[in-house]
Amino acid sequence: MAKTLVLAEKPSVARDIARVMGCSQKGNGFLEGSRYVVTWALGHLVTLADPDAYGPQYKTWKMEDLPLLPTEMKLVVIKETGRQFQVVKTQMMRGDVSEIVIATDAGREGELVARWIIEKVHVRKPIKRLWISSVTDRAIQEGFTRLRDGRDYENLYHSAVARSEADWYVGINATRALTCKFNAQLSCGRVQSPTLAMIAHREEEIRHFVPKSYYGISAKTHGVTLIWRDKKTKEYRTFDEAYRLSVLKGLTDKTATVVGVEKTEKKTFPPLLYNLTELQKDANARFSFSAKDTLSIMQSLYETHKLLTYPRTDSRYLSADIVDTIRERINACGVGIYAPLGARVRNLCIGSNAFFVDDTKVTDHHAIIPTEQKVYLDKLSLEERKIYDLVIRRFFAVLLPPFEYEQTAVEARINGETFIARGKRVLKAGWKEIYGHFDDEDPDEEGLAVQILPEIRKGDRLTLDAIFETTGTTKPPARFTEATLLAAMENPARWLEGEKKDLAKTLGETGGLGTVATRADIIEKLINTFLIEKEGRELPITSKGEQLLNLVPKELKSPALTAVWEQKLALIAKGTLNKDSFVADMKRYASEIVKEIKNSEAVFKHQNLSGKRCPTCGKNLLLVKDKRGSLYLCEDRVCGYRERILSPKKVAFEDRKTEKQGGLSKKEIRQYLQSQEKSDNQPHNTALAEALKRFQESEKP
């Protein structure tokens, strides 16, 4: 009997599909049933070959070998996952397998994962596509009832290949040219470079900011604070201290006359549902989670617990076909501490005309919402509960009516000068009851504090308790945090000065710089390559980062390049632009970049010399900081020597190890390793940690 091979992107998803489709027989790297064989990738199993695959001369980096522009791009099996590739290949080539179902993540990059494997295997069997946004039993079952012909996604695949090849041509050539020209480990790319440029621009704004003192006047009456408003400028402050003093001298009355009371009923709608970037921003602002941490937690809630839908989405809307499932999702998540909230929304009438339902604003995936899987909160870690809580409350919030309030604006006169007070009275809590607060303490749209006002009528004369001066100083722009940098990457229109309006529109439509899936990695790369640092929540640029931007070609530093690419990639996905034509343009562009860098007269100088010499080659050691602390790096990129500078805690631990001659307890070793795992996201470890791991392994029974 002919069977269908199902290729998932990750083992956890493959196991779910196998269970639902009745594949209970375990194989080495696959699961099998009477009708289906389910296997998996491990993310990418196949990728574009490194330069040295095109000739031994490219193993060393030389300027004379650039530009590197292979006529045909080669695919290679990723060494670390080669064993699983062989498993997938064997299953694809089986005589009893008649067709392949691509069940990788539903999107451009997911398509690339599967198609590159199929291409590398050289299998020519019919292809179908499973396109689902969650991995619950129901979603899988429904997905298999409406499999699409794989040919429907050919153009999406071509778009993904075009993006990948273009990034290779531009990134490889620009990075090698910079590194060879300036003998320093320098890298650039169409997403990384404009992101770094935005951080540098903010640093320049801070550096050149000149603080200015401003002056205001307040009056207290009956527990209400009235704020002076300049008759000329309509501002609530002045930068002229002498002018403020002259106004103060004229305020001789002991009463304020109310000349106007305006009451306006207003309403605010709940914020839209989460996409990944919005969730990463909130998690960073509230819990200091990095973007990468949030994505990892979301993956666990999606794959392992199956409580939330697909995380790598850029949409904040639902498609109409999801509406009928909302009640079931409420029943699944509206338990435990969420039971009162679930009861509040369970019987609401929710139609496809709801403001958060819009098929035109859902591309590959809808917004992040709970699945129909019942939640057991005690099974979640503290971090998972925090992210789950954000998503669930946002989900409940959009189902509730608007927050309605009455805004009161009081205008009073003291000796002809205008004073203003603003107040708010809640009429209907609406969606804000989900969060338990009504923002009464927040300023209004003009920046005035919102107060609880007593009953005040036009014509009232209010006895003044005091009139006093207020002063302040203008603040420089805040440095980027991960939350604000993600927002800037998502909407980089501000950094498109002088560019065509259609480019800003394209960036808005395509989600800005990078994708929801790659932004976290871009930020991590900027930190790990010492182009930016992490100081608390702030992300200042380093001297290396600033110098690099002076060396990178101008066009590569602008978000406009990504906008132009995305416009063309969208045309490729629609079938109206040839992929090879786009790639040819990118090869020409890569050649221009190399030529510009070769002819550059700029100079790169390390600004962070430590005063120490490299024990391997004798050249200078650089002092750099990463998320784990400080380390020494050899300035010569070819040497590559690095040495971690141990913190006092680690030094004490090593001393204790020496004193006891290796006789540390298993508990001490385990505690140390756990502390390292939490702080170490780097691809290298200290010699001490490696030695301890080997010791721990040897102690296992």
Salt bridges, closest charged atoms under 4 A:
GLU9 OE2 - LYS10 NZ 3.71
ASP16 OD1 - ARG19 NH2 3.54
ASP16 OD1 - LYS306 NZ 3.21
GLU32 OE2 - LYS3 NZ 2.54
GLU32 OE2 - ARG94 NH2 2.74
ASP96 OD2 - ARG94 NH2 2.83
GLU99 OE1 - LYS128 NZ 3.70
ASP105 OD2 - LYS10 NZ 3.33
GLU109 OE1 - ARG163 NH2 2.87
GLU111 OE2 - ARG115 NE 2.92
GLU111 OE1 - ARG129 NE 2.70
ASP137 OD2 - ARG19 NH1 3.06
GLU142 OE2 - ARG138 NE 3.11
ASP149 OD2 - ARG151 NH2 2.71
ASP152 OD2 - ARG148 NE 3.25
GLU154 OE2 - ARG115 NH1 2.79
GLU154 OE1 - HIS158 NE2 3.89
GLU165 OE2 - LYS579 NZ 3.61
ASP167 OD2 - ARG163 NH1 3.12
ASP167 OD1 - ARG190 NE 2.80
GLU203 OE2 - ARG479 NH2 2.75
GLU204 OE2 - ARG207 NH1 2.77
GLU204 OE1 - HIS208 ND1 3.28
GLU205 OE2 - HIS201 ND1 3.65
GLU205 OE1 - ARG202 NE 3.15
GLU205 OE2 - ARG494 NH2 2.27
GLU278 OE1 - LYS281 NZ 3.02
GLU278 OE1 - ARG316 NH1 3.79
ASP282 OD2 - ARG394 NH2 3.44
GLU303 OE2 - LYS10 NZ 3.77
GLU328 OE1 - ARG138 NH1 2.10
GLU372 OE2 - ARG329 NH2 3.68
GLU384 OE1 - HIS305 NE2 3.20
ASP389 OD1 - ARG393 NE 2.98
GLU406 OE1 - ARG425 NE 3.32
GLU411 OE2 - ARG413 NH1 2.59
GLU417 OE2 - LYS231 NZ 3.69
GLU433 OE1 - ARG344 NE 3.13
ASP439 OD2 - LYS432 NZ 2.20
ASP439 OD1 - HIS437 ND1 3.05
ASP444 OD2 - ARG422 NH1 2.40
GLU445 OE2 - LYS266 NZ 3.57
GLU446 OE2 - ARG422 NH2 3.01
GLU455 OE2 - LYS263 NZ 3.59
GLU469 OE1 - ARG244 NH2 3.26
GLU482 OE2 - LYS534 NZ 2.99
GLU490 OE1 - LYS281 NZ 3.78
ASP521 OD1 - LYS292 NZ 3.97
GLU524 OE1 - LYS627 NZ 3.04
GLU533 OE1 - LYS625 NZ 3.82
GLU535 OE1 - ARG479 NH1 3.51
GLU538 OE1 - ARG479 NH1 3.67
GLU546 OE2 - ARG207 NH2 2.66
GLU566 OE2 - ARG108 NH2 3.48
ASP580 OD1 - LYS579 NZ 3.71
ASP585 OD1 - ARG588 NH2 2.11
ASP626 OD2 - ARG644 NH2 2.83
ASP636 OD2 - LYS619 NZ 2.66
GLU668 OE2 - ARG656 NH2 2.39
GLU668 OE1 - LYS660 NZ 3.84
ASP680 OD2 - ARG628 NH1 3.85
GLU697 OE2 - LYS700 NZ 2.95
